[in-house]
């Protein structure tokens, strides 16, 4: 079985796979920071919901948080008896056609790998996380670049922190565009800013590529935006974990000489 871990800026997502089937998934906060033993115990306890103790053959990690990565890399051998593999562009079975491939986030590479195995191309992955990222995959299955924009929560918190009379609100679709009070004003402004941004960037990408692209959304806010943006064809909350598992399967085959 493969254990895959995606360490984000605020959330750690993990999945246990038997071949291509996800048996279990979990979500944990990366704040406050935890020591390696804390992560090891937490992950071990998470797996105890299964009726039978799983045999872990491969662990693949993608990370954009150095501190959590160091702690988890120490925890995995101690608690699972496996040396984890950190995802980089060099081990992913996908061409990364960027000026500096090593700068592309591991989670973005995992998303691209998943798309090449599961969806029609050319494609764009829109990941609504701490940052909102757009990753473009060519018809040949090449990662050719993307866009990084502020995430919904990050942008909203910046607004609340800088404007004394504003305050946090729930991110949701407003009942109408014109708000009748400050809270409704904020809900409308935040929602339509990100919906409009998503549509505009996708239109510009299609114009540059000269063809229609298949758009898959993932991340915390994907479903809400995906329901309203007609260019988004599918929402897949497990895309990153699935991509990491495909990479784990590839590495497993190579280790066996396949």
ChimeraX commands (.cxc) that place a marker at each C-alpha (Angstrom):
marker #1 position 0.00,0.00,0.00 radius 0.5
marker #1 position 1.06,3.59,-0.61 radius 0.5
marker #1 position 0.88,6.36,1.97 radius 0.5
marker #1 position 0.94,9.82,0.38 radius 0.5
marker #1 position 1.25,13.13,2.21 radius 0.5
marker #1 position 0.71,16.65,0.88 radius 0.5
marker #1 position 2.05,19.32,3.25 radius 0.5
marker #1 position 0.52,22.72,2.51 radius 0.5
marker #1 position 0.95,26.08,4.19 radius 0.5
marker #1 position -2.02,25.57,6.49 radius 0.5
marker #1 position -3.27,22.02,5.90 radius 0.5
marker #1 position -1.64,18.59,5.65 radius 0.5
marker #1 position -3.60,16.09,3.57 radius 0.5
marker #1 position -2.85,12.40,3.58 radius 0.5
marker #1 position -4.19,9.36,1.78 radius 0.5
marker #1 position -3.74,5.60,1.95 radius 0.5
marker #1 position -4.01,3.76,-1.38 radius 0.5
marker #1 position -4.21,0.13,-2.41 radius 0.5
marker #1 position -3.10,0.38,-6.03 radius 0.5
marker #1 position -5.37,3.17,-7.42 radius 0.5
marker #1 position -8.09,2.87,-4.79 radius 0.5
marker #1 position -8.06,5.33,-1.90 radius 0.5
marker #1 position -8.86,3.48,1.31 radius 0.5
marker #1 position -8.56,6.38,3.73 radius 0.5
marker #1 position -7.87,10.09,3.69 radius 0.5
marker #1 position -7.25,12.65,6.40 radius 0.5
marker #1 position -6.72,16.36,6.95 radius 0.5
marker #1 position -4.59,17.90,9.68 radius 0.5
marker #1 position -3.58,21.47,10.51 radius 0.5
marker #1 position 0.11,22.37,10.16 radius 0.5
marker #1 position -0.25,25.07,12.81 radius 0.5
marker #1 position 1.00,25.08,15.47 radius 0.5
marker #1 position 4.21,23.31,14.38 radius 0.5
marker #1 position 4.62,19.73,15.65 radius 0.5
marker #1 position 7.65,17.62,16.48 radius 0.5
marker #1 position 8.37,14.42,14.55 radius 0.5
marker #1 position 6.99,12.14,17.27 radius 0.5
marker #1 position 3.74,14.12,17.36 radius 0.5
marker #1 position 3.30,13.63,13.62 radius 0.5
marker #1 position 4.21,9.97,13.84 radius 0.5
marker #1 position 1.71,9.25,16.61 radius 0.5
marker #1 position -1.00,11.29,14.89 radius 0.5
marker #1 position -0.58,9.48,11.57 radius 0.5
marker #1 position -0.37,6.07,13.24 radius 0.5
marker #1 position -3.55,6.76,15.21 radius 0.5
marker #1 position -5.28,7.96,12.03 radius 0.5
marker #1 position -4.62,4.59,10.40 radius 0.5
marker #1 position -6.13,2.72,13.35 radius 0.5
marker #1 position -9.65,3.31,12.06 radius 0.5
marker #1 position -8.94,0.50,9.61 radius 0.5
marker #1 position -9.95,-2.97,10.74 radius 0.5
marker #1 position -6.55,-4.37,9.75 radius 0.5
marker #1 position -3.13,-2.76,10.17 radius 0.5
marker #1 position -1.95,-1.72,6.70 radius 0.5
marker #1 position 1.39,-2.77,5.25 radius 0.5
marker #1 position 3.01,0.42,3.93 radius 0.5
marker #1 position 5.30,-0.19,0.93 radius 0.5
marker #1 position 5.89,3.37,-0.28 radius 0.5
marker #1 position 5.57,6.86,1.20 radius 0.5
marker #1 position 5.65,9.89,-1.11 radius 0.5
marker #1 position 5.56,13.43,0.25 radius 0.5
marker #1 position 4.96,16.76,-1.44 radius 0.5
marker #1 position 5.66,19.83,0.64 radius 0.5
marker #1 position 5.86,23.61,0.55 radius 0.5
marker #1 position 6.59,23.86,4.31 radius 0.5
marker #1 position 10.17,23.08,5.28 radius 0.5
marker #1 position 9.64,22.70,9.04 radius 0.5
marker #1 position 6.79,20.22,8.76 radius 0.5
marker #1 position 8.64,18.31,6.03 radius 0.5
marker #1 position 11.72,17.83,8.21 radius 0.5
marker #1 position 9.62,16.58,11.12 radius 0.5
marker #1 position 7.58,14.14,9.01 radius 0.5
marker #1 position 10.64,12.81,7.17 radius 0.5
marker #1 position 12.02,11.84,10.58 radius 0.5
marker #1 position 8.71,10.37,11.74 radius 0.5
marker #1 position 7.97,8.06,8.80 radius 0.5
marker #1 position 10.94,5.65,9.19 radius 0.5
marker #1 position 10.47,5.55,12.96 radius 0.5
marker #1 position 6.74,4.82,12.93 radius 0.5
marker #1 position 6.23,3.04,9.60 radius 0.5
marker #1 position 9.61,1.49,8.81 radius 0.5
marker #1 position 9.75,3.09,5.34 radius 0.5
marker #1 position 12.11,5.73,3.94 radius 0.5
marker #1 position 9.89,8.46,2.48 radius 0.5
marker #1 position 10.42,9.91,-1.00 radius 0.5
marker #1 position 10.11,13.66,-1.42 radius 0.5
marker #1 position 8.51,14.64,-4.71 radius 0.5
marker #1 position 10.58,16.81,-7.02 radius 0.5
marker #1 position 10.20,17.51,-10.72 radius 0.5
marker #1 position 13.07,15.12,-11.47 radius 0.5
marker #1 position 11.26,11.99,-10.26 radius 0.5
marker #1 position 7.81,12.78,-11.66 radius 0.5
marker #1 position 7.08,11.08,-14.95 radius 0.5
marker #1 position 6.08,14.34,-16.66 radius 0.5
marker #1 position 8.11,16.90,-18.66 radius 0.5
marker #1 position 8.28,20.23,-16.80 radius 0.5
marker #1 position 8.91,22.83,-19.50 radius 0.5
marker #1 position 9.65,25.86,-17.34 radius 0.5
marker #1 position 12.65,28.16,-17.03 radius 0.5
marker #1 position 13.42,26.77,-13.56 radius 0.5
marker #1 position 11.62,23.42,-13.05 radius 0.5
marker #1 position 12.92,23.13,-9.48 radius 0.5
marker #1 position 10.83,26.18,-8.54 radius 0.5
marker #1 position 7.53,24.50,-9.41 radius 0.5
marker #1 position 5.75,23.42,-6.24 radius 0.5
marker #1 position 5.58,19.68,-5.64 radius 0.5
marker #1 position 1.82,19.82,-5.12 radius 0.5
marker #1 position 1.44,21.46,-8.53 radius 0.5
marker #1 position 3.50,18.71,-10.15 radius 0.5
marker #1 position 1.36,16.09,-8.41 radius 0.5
marker #1 position -1.79,17.78,-9.74 radius 0.5
marker #1 position -0.38,17.79,-13.25 radius 0.5
marker #1 position 0.54,14.11,-13.06 radius 0.5
marker #1 position -2.97,13.21,-11.90 radius 0.5
marker #1 position -4.50,15.15,-14.79 radius 0.5
marker #1 position -2.36,13.37,-17.39 radius 0.5
marker #1 position -3.58,9.98,-16.07 radius 0.5
marker #1 position -7.24,10.83,-15.48 radius 0.5
marker #1 position -8.47,13.57,-17.80 radius 0.5
marker #1 position -8.58,14.84,-21.35 radius 0.5
marker #1 position -5.82,17.24,-22.33 radius 0.5
marker #1 position -4.88,20.02,-22.82 radius 0.5
marker #1 position -5.95,20.87,-19.31 radius 0.5
marker #1 position -5.68,23.43,-16.55 radius 0.5
marker #1 position -5.74,22.65,-12.85 radius 0.5
marker #1 position -7.07,25.44,-10.64 radius 0.5
marker #1 position -6.08,24.82,-7.03 radius 0.5
marker #1 position -7.89,27.03,-4.50 radius 0.5
marker #1 position -5.52,26.80,-1.54 radius 0.5
marker #1 position -3.43,29.28,0.44 radius 0.5
marker #1 position -2.49,30.54,-3.01 radius 0.5
marker #1 position -4.75,30.17,-6.03 radius 0.5
marker #1 position -2.70,28.41,-8.69 radius 0.5
marker #1 position -3.38,27.64,-12.34 radius 0.5
marker #1 position -1.29,24.85,-13.84 radius 0.5
marker #1 position -1.31,24.28,-17.59 radius 0.5
marker #1 position -0.76,20.85,-19.17 radius 0.5
marker #1 position -0.31,20.60,-22.92 radius 0.5
marker #1 position -2.02,18.15,-25.25 radius 0.5
marker #1 position 1.17,16.07,-25.12 radius 0.5
marker #1 position 1.01,15.84,-21.33 radius 0.5
marker #1 position 3.71,18.42,-20.64 radius 0.5
marker #1 position 3.62,20.87,-17.73 radius 0.5
marker #1 position 4.15,24.15,-19.57 radius 0.5
marker #1 position 3.65,26.77,-16.85 radius 0.5
marker #1 position 0.98,28.51,-14.88 radius 0.5
marker #1 position -0.24,31.39,-12.77 radius 0.5
marker #1 position -0.01,32.12,-9.03 radius 0.5
marker #1 position -2.55,34.46,-7.44 radius 0.5
marker #1 position -3.47,35.22,-3.82 radius 0.5
marker #1 position -5.61,32.65,-2.08 radius 0.5
marker #1 position -9.12,33.51,-1.00 radius 0.5
marker #1 position -8.39,33.39,2.73 radius 0.5
marker #1 position -5.05,35.21,2.43 radius 0.5
marker #1 position -6.55,38.05,0.39 radius 0.5
marker #1 position -9.57,38.34,2.67 radius 0.5
marker #1 position -7.52,38.39,5.86 radius 0.5
marker #1 position -5.31,41.12,4.41 radius 0.5
marker #1 position -8.38,43.24,3.81 radius 0.5
marker #1 position -9.72,42.76,7.34 radius 0.5
marker #1 position -6.35,43.44,8.94 radius 0.5
marker #1 position -5.66,46.65,7.01 radius 0.5
marker #1 position -9.12,48.24,7.23 radius 0.5
marker #1 position -10.06,48.99,10.84 radius 0.5
marker #1 position -13.84,48.88,10.38 radius 0.5
marker #1 position -13.93,45.65,8.37 radius 0.5
marker #1 position -14.17,42.16,9.83 radius 0.5
marker #1 position -14.09,38.46,8.86 radius 0.5
marker #1 position -17.05,37.03,6.97 radius 0.5
marker #1 position -17.96,33.59,5.66 radius 0.5
marker #1 position -16.84,32.87,2.11 radius 0.5
marker #1 position -20.02,31.94,0.25 radius 0.5
marker #1 position -22.11,32.91,-2.74 radius 0.5
marker #1 position -24.03,36.11,-1.89 radius 0.5
marker #1 position -27.79,36.33,-2.28 radius 0.5
marker #1 position -27.29,39.37,-4.52 radius 0.5
marker #1 position -24.41,41.46,-5.77 radius 0.5
marker #1 position -25.47,44.70,-4.10 radius 0.5
marker #1 position -24.96,44.31,-0.35 radius 0.5
marker #1 position -27.21,46.16,2.09 radius 0.5
marker #1 position -24.76,46.05,4.99 radius 0.5
marker #1 position -20.99,45.80,5.51 radius 0.5
marker #1 position -21.00,42.01,5.90 radius 0.5
marker #1 position -22.96,41.49,2.68 radius 0.5
marker #1 position -20.72,44.00,0.90 radius 0.5
marker #1 position -17.69,41.95,1.90 radius 0.5
marker #1 position -19.25,38.60,0.97 radius 0.5
marker #1 position -20.19,39.90,-2.47 radius 0.5
marker #1 position -16.87,41.60,-3.12 radius 0.5
marker #1 position -14.73,38.63,-2.11 radius 0.5
marker #1 position -16.85,36.04,-3.95 radius 0.5
marker #1 position -17.12,37.90,-7.26 radius 0.5
marker #1 position -13.49,39.04,-7.16 radius 0.5
marker #1 position -12.30,35.43,-7.16 radius 0.5
marker #1 position -14.98,34.17,-9.52 radius 0.5
marker #1 position -14.14,36.96,-11.97 radius 0.5
marker #1 position -10.41,36.40,-11.59 radius 0.5
marker #1 position -10.81,32.69,-12.28 radius 0.5
marker #1 position -12.86,33.27,-15.43 radius 0.5
marker #1 position -10.53,35.96,-16.75 radius 0.5
marker #1 position -7.33,33.96,-16.24 radius 0.5
marker #1 position -8.84,30.84,-17.84 radius 0.5
marker #1 position -9.98,32.89,-20.85 radius 0.5
marker #1 position -6.48,34.38,-21.24 radius 0.5
marker #1 position -4.89,30.91,-21.00 radius 0.5
marker #1 position -7.18,29.55,-23.72 radius 0.5
marker #1 position -6.45,32.56,-25.92 radius 0.5
marker #1 position -2.68,32.06,-25.57 radius 0.5
marker #1 position -2.96,28.33,-26.28 radius 0.5
marker #1 position -5.33,28.86,-29.18 radius 0.5
marker #1 position -7.67,26.09,-28.07 radius 0.5
marker #1 position -10.21,25.13,-25.45 radius 0.5
marker #1 position -8.79,23.51,-22.32 radius 0.5
marker #1 position -10.27,21.00,-19.89 radius 0.5
marker #1 position -10.43,22.70,-16.47 radius 0.5
marker #1 position -10.30,20.70,-13.25 radius 0.5
marker #1 position -10.58,22.44,-9.88 radius 0.5
marker #1 position -9.27,21.26,-6.53 radius 0.5
marker #1 position -8.56,22.76,-3.12 radius 0.5
marker #1 position -10.69,24.05,-0.29 radius 0.5
marker #1 position -12.91,26.46,-2.22 radius 0.5
marker #1 position -13.06,24.53,-5.49 radius 0.5
marker #1 position -16.63,23.30,-5.17 radius 0.5
marker #1 position -18.09,26.73,-4.43 radius 0.5
marker #1 position -16.30,28.46,-7.32 radius 0.5
marker #1 position -16.71,25.42,-9.56 radius 0.5
marker #1 position -20.50,25.57,-9.30 radius 0.5
marker #1 position -20.49,29.14,-10.62 radius 0.5
marker #1 position -17.68,29.07,-13.19 radius 0.5
marker #1 position -18.85,27.35,-16.37 radius 0.5
marker #1 position -15.27,26.91,-17.57 radius 0.5
marker #1 position -14.57,24.49,-14.71 radius 0.5
marker #1 position -15.61,21.07,-16.00 radius 0.5
marker #1 position -14.97,19.01,-12.88 radius 0.5
marker #1 position -14.14,19.44,-9.19 radius 0.5
marker #1 position -11.81,16.82,-7.70 radius 0.5
marker #1 position -10.87,17.44,-4.05 radius 0.5
marker #1 position -8.47,14.46,-4.03 radius 0.5
marker #1 position -6.47,15.38,-7.13 radius 0.5
marker #1 position -3.15,16.07,-5.36 radius 0.5
marker #1 position -3.29,12.84,-3.37 radius 0.5
marker #1 position -4.16,10.88,-6.52 radius 0.5
marker #1 position -1.20,12.43,-8.33 radius 0.5
marker #1 position 1.15,11.49,-5.48 radius 0.5
marker #1 position -0.19,7.95,-5.60 radius 0.5
marker #1 position 0.44,7.67,-9.36 radius 0.5
marker #1 position 4.03,8.75,-8.68 radius 0.5
marker #1 position 4.30,6.16,-5.89 radius 0.5
marker #1 position 3.02,3.46,-8.27 radius 0.5
marker #1 position 5.59,4.50,-10.88 radius 0.5
marker #1 position 8.42,4.40,-8.32 radius 0.5
marker #1 position 7.25,1.01,-7.13 radius 0.5
marker #1 position 7.37,-0.40,-10.65 radius 0.5
marker #1 position 10.87,1.01,-11.19 radius 0.5
marker #1 position 12.13,-0.51,-7.94 radius 0.5
marker #1 position 10.84,-3.90,-9.12 radius 0.5
marker #1 position 12.44,-3.47,-12.52 radius 0.5
marker #1 position 9.09,-2.94,-14.28 radius 0.5
marker link #1:1,2 radius 0.2
marker link #1:2,3 radius 0.2
marker link #1:3,4 radius 0.2
marker link #1:4,5 radius 0.2
marker link #1:5,6 radius 0.2
marker link #1:6,7 radius 0.2
marker link #1:7,8 radius 0.2
marker link #1:8,9 radius 0.2
marker link #1:9,10 radius 0.2
marker link #1:10,11 radius 0.2
marker link #1:11,12 radius 0.2
marker link #1:12,13 radius 0.2
marker link #1:13,14 radius 0.2
marker link #1:14,15 radius 0.2
marker link #1:15,16 radius 0.2
marker link #1:16,17 radius 0.2
marker link #1:17,18 radius 0.2
marker link #1:18,19 radius 0.2
marker link #1:19,20 radius 0.2
marker link #1:20,21 radius 0.2
marker link #1:21,22 radius 0.2
marker link #1:22,23 radius 0.2
marker link #1:23,24 radius 0.2
marker link #1:24,25 radius 0.2
marker link #1:25,26 radius 0.2
marker link #1:26,27 radius 0.2
marker link #1:27,28 radius 0.2
marker link #1:28,29 radius 0.2
marker link #1:29,30 radius 0.2
marker link #1:30,31 radius 0.2
marker link #1:31,32 radius 0.2
marker link #1:32,33 radius 0.2
marker link #1:33,34 radius 0.2
marker link #1:34,35 radius 0.2
marker link #1:35,36 radius 0.2
marker link #1:36,37 radius 0.2
marker link #1:37,38 radius 0.2
marker link #1:38,39 radius 0.2
marker link #1:39,40 radius 0.2
marker link #1:40,41 radius 0.2
marker link #1:41,42 radius 0.2
marker link #1:42,43 radius 0.2
marker link #1:43,44 radius 0.2
marker link #1:44,45 radius 0.2
marker link #1:45,46 radius 0.2
marker link #1:46,47 radius 0.2
marker link #1:47,48 radius 0.2
marker link #1:48,49 radius 0.2
marker link #1:49,50 radius 0.2
marker link #1:50,51 radius 0.2
marker link #1:51,52 radius 0.2
marker link #1:52,53 radius 0.2
marker link #1:53,54 radius 0.2
marker link #1:54,55 radius 0.2
marker link #1:55,56 radius 0.2
marker link #1:56,57 radius 0.2
marker link #1:57,58 radius 0.2
marker link #1:58,59 radius 0.2
marker link #1:59,60 radius 0.2
marker link #1:60,61 radius 0.2
marker link #1:61,62 radius 0.2
marker link #1:62,63 radius 0.2
marker link #1:63,64 radius 0.2
marker link #1:64,65 radius 0.2
marker link #1:65,66 radius 0.2
marker link #1:66,67 radius 0.2
marker link #1:67,68 radius 0.2
marker link #1:68,69 radius 0.2
marker link #1:69,70 radius 0.2
marker link #1:70,71 radius 0.2
marker link #1:71,72 radius 0.2
marker link #1:72,73 radius 0.2
marker link #1:73,74 radius 0.2
marker link #1:74,75 radius 0.2
marker link #1:75,76 radius 0.2
marker link #1:76,77 radius 0.2
marker link #1:77,78 radius 0.2
marker link #1:78,79 radius 0.2
marker link #1:79,80 radius 0.2
marker link #1:80,81 radius 0.2
marker link #1:81,82 radius 0.2
marker link #1:82,83 radius 0.2
marker link #1:83,84 radius 0.2
marker link #1:84,85 radius 0.2
marker link #1:85,86 radius 0.2
marker link #1:86,87 radius 0.2
marker link #1:87,88 radius 0.2
marker link #1:88,89 radius 0.2
marker link #1:89,90 radius 0.2
marker link #1:90,91 radius 0.2
marker link #1:91,92 radius 0.2
marker link #1:92,93 radius 0.2
marker link #1:93,94 radius 0.2
marker link #1:94,95 radius 0.2
marker link #1:95,96 radius 0.2
marker link #1:96,97 radius 0.2
marker link #1:97,98 radius 0.2
marker link #1:98,99 radius 0.2
marker link #1:99,100 radius 0.2
marker link #1:100,101 radius 0.2
marker link #1:101,102 radius 0.2
marker link #1:102,103 radius 0.2
marker link #1:103,104 radius 0.2
marker link #1:104,105 radius 0.2
marker link #1:105,106 radius 0.2
marker link #1:106,107 radius 0.2
marker link #1:107,108 radius 0.2
marker link #1:108,109 radius 0.2
marker link #1:109,110 radius 0.2
marker link #1:110,111 radius 0.2
marker link #1:111,112 radius 0.2
marker link #1:112,113 radius 0.2
marker link #1:113,114 radius 0.2
marker link #1:114,115 radius 0.2
marker link #1:115,116 radius 0.2
marker link #1:116,117 radius 0.2
marker link #1:117,118 radius 0.2
marker link #1:118,119 radius 0.2
marker link #1:119,120 radius 0.2
marker link #1:120,121 radius 0.2
marker link #1:121,122 radius 0.2
marker link #1:122,123 radius 0.2
marker link #1:123,124 radius 0.2
marker link #1:124,125 radius 0.2
marker link #1:125,126 radius 0.2
marker link #1:126,127 radius 0.2
marker link #1:127,128 radius 0.2
marker link #1:128,129 radius 0.2
marker link #1:129,130 radius 0.2
marker link #1:130,131 radius 0.2
marker link #1:131,132 radius 0.2
marker link #1:132,133 radius 0.2
marker link #1:133,134 radius 0.2
marker link #1:134,135 radius 0.2
marker link #1:135,136 radius 0.2
marker link #1:136,137 radius 0.2
marker link #1:137,138 radius 0.2
marker link #1:138,139 radius 0.2
marker link #1:139,140 radius 0.2
marker link #1:140,141 radius 0.2
marker link #1:141,142 radius 0.2
marker link #1:142,143 radius 0.2
marker link #1:143,144 radius 0.2
marker link #1:144,145 radius 0.2
marker link #1:145,146 radius 0.2
marker link #1:146,147 radius 0.2
marker link #1:147,148 radius 0.2
marker link #1:148,149 radius 0.2
marker link #1:149,150 radius 0.2
marker link #1:150,151 radius 0.2
marker link #1:151,152 radius 0.2
marker link #1:152,153 radius 0.2
marker link #1:153,154 radius 0.2
marker link #1:154,155 radius 0.2
marker link #1:155,156 radius 0.2
marker link #1:156,157 radius 0.2
marker link #1:157,158 radius 0.2
marker link #1:158,159 radius 0.2
marker link #1:159,160 radius 0.2
marker link #1:160,161 radius 0.2
marker link #1:161,162 radius 0.2
marker link #1:162,163 radius 0.2
marker link #1:163,164 radius 0.2
marker link #1:164,165 radius 0.2
marker link #1:165,166 radius 0.2
marker link #1:166,167 radius 0.2
marker link #1:167,168 radius 0.2
marker link #1:168,169 radius 0.2
marker link #1:169,170 radius 0.2
marker link #1:170,171 radius 0.2
marker link #1:171,172 radius 0.2
marker link #1:172,173 radius 0.2
marker link #1:173,174 radius 0.2
marker link #1:174,175 radius 0.2
marker link #1:175,176 radius 0.2
marker link #1:176,177 radius 0.2
marker link #1:177,178 radius 0.2
marker link #1:178,179 radius 0.2
marker link #1:179,180 radius 0.2
marker link #1:180,181 radius 0.2
marker link #1:181,182 radius 0.2
marker link #1:182,183 radius 0.2
marker link #1:183,184 radius 0.2
marker link #1:184,185 radius 0.2
marker link #1:185,186 radius 0.2
marker link #1:186,187 radius 0.2
marker link #1:187,188 radius 0.2
marker link #1:188,189 radius 0.2
marker link #1:189,190 radius 0.2
marker link #1:190,191 radius 0.2
marker link #1:191,192 radius 0.2
marker link #1:192,193 radius 0.2
marker link #1:193,194 radius 0.2
marker link #1:194,195 radius 0.2
marker link #1:195,196 radius 0.2
marker link #1:196,197 radius 0.2
marker link #1:197,198 radius 0.2
marker link #1:198,199 radius 0.2
marker link #1:199,200 radius 0.2
marker link #1:200,201 radius 0.2
marker link #1:201,202 radius 0.2
marker link #1:202,203 radius 0.2
marker link #1:203,204 radius 0.2
marker link #1:204,205 radius 0.2
marker link #1:205,206 radius 0.2
marker link #1:206,207 radius 0.2
marker link #1:207,208 radius 0.2
marker link #1:208,209 radius 0.2
marker link #1:209,210 radius 0.2
marker link #1:210,211 radius 0.2
marker link #1:211,212 radius 0.2
marker link #1:212,213 radius 0.2
marker link #1:213,214 radius 0.2
marker link #1:214,215 radius 0.2
marker link #1:215,216 radius 0.2
marker link #1:216,217 radius 0.2
marker link #1:217,218 radius 0.2
marker link #1:218,219 radius 0.2
marker link #1:219,220 radius 0.2
marker link #1:220,221 radius 0.2
marker link #1:221,222 radius 0.2
marker link #1:222,223 radius 0.2
marker link #1:223,224 radius 0.2
marker link #1:224,225 radius 0.2
marker link #1:225,226 radius 0.2
marker link #1:226,227 radius 0.2
marker link #1:227,228 radius 0.2
marker link #1:228,229 radius 0.2
marker link #1:229,230 radius 0.2
marker link #1:230,231 radius 0.2
marker link #1:231,232 radius 0.2
marker link #1:232,233 radius 0.2
marker link #1:233,234 radius 0.2
marker link #1:234,235 radius 0.2
marker link #1:235,236 radius 0.2
marker link #1:236,237 radius 0.2
marker link #1:237,238 radius 0.2
marker link #1:238,239 radius 0.2
marker link #1:239,240 radius 0.2
marker link #1:240,241 radius 0.2
marker link #1:241,242 radius 0.2
marker link #1:242,243 radius 0.2
marker link #1:243,244 radius 0.2
marker link #1:244,245 radius 0.2
marker link #1:245,246 radius 0.2
marker link #1:246,247 radius 0.2
marker link #1:247,248 radius 0.2
marker link #1:248,249 radius 0.2
marker link #1:249,250 radius 0.2
marker link #1:250,251 radius 0.2
marker link #1:251,252 radius 0.2
marker link #1:252,253 radius 0.2
marker link #1:253,254 radius 0.2
marker link #1:254,255 radius 0.2
marker link #1:255,256 radius 0.2
marker link #1:256,257 radius 0.2
marker link #1:257,258 radius 0.2
view
